[in-house]
Amino acid sequence: MPRESKKEQRKRALRLVKTLFRTHPDAHCELHHRGPYQLLVATILSAQCTDKVVNTVTHELFRRFPSPARLAAADPQELEQLLRPTGFFRQKAKTLLASCDSIATEHGGQVPKTMEELTRLPGVGRKTANVVLGNAFGTPGIVVDTHVGRLARRMALSKQTDPVRVEQDLMDLVPEKDWTQFSHAMIFHGRRVCGARNPQCELCSLYTDCPFPHGSGPKTLKRSSTRSSRRRRS
Ligand code: SF4
């Protein structure tokens, strides 16, 4: 990719945002939840686990423990068994017990509404906090999960590997009002088009603004068809 000024990168980022929104107009949080408490719990459980599996587990979890105080008082072993399908279930059970206890005892049973307070809860980092802020409280936030990090680097919007630094780079390039929806659209795109091992560049609407070396993109297809037409002619 030719050297790009900050101004050019900003313009390109805006085009990428527009195209992403056009491509995934229905992008949304795929974790089933009602309210901040359920979203916080579901997001903690989604670490190293698909949203689909989390949704099957939370259905029963929220029926048995409908509030932070009830979950904080859960029997640890019973909780572990419920969480088992999500993987790392012992650690996740510990995190849920500790964070719900903190919400129940220090925040009057209400999930706090600021980044500072959320990230002080045990086991809650910026990614989880941004999911909650953006989707439960309407405070814009960029969620850097594995998809968003990978796509941001492929699209040359960030060179960083540390999620917090990727978040800073994206905050600088994407309008604040779009942060939450941008995160959803990036995650949708990462899951449906730009997979970790098989980016489908030839089908991708972002192709012209994405400098990733498109191994099997239209340009390559065109080149190979030229080669075969040469072969046909000779
Ligand atoms: S062009 Fe390829 S690498 Fe770039 S976003 Fe699309 S699928 Fe991903």
Boltz pocket constraint, residues with backbone or C-beta under 6 A from the ligand:
constraints:
  - pocket:
      binder: B
      contacts: [[A, 151], [A, 154], [A, 155], [A, 193], [A, 194], [A, 195], [A, 199], [A, 200], [A, 201], [A, 202], [A, 204], [A, 205], [A, 206], [A, 207], [A, 210], [A, 211], [A, 212], [A, 214]]
      max_distance: 6.0
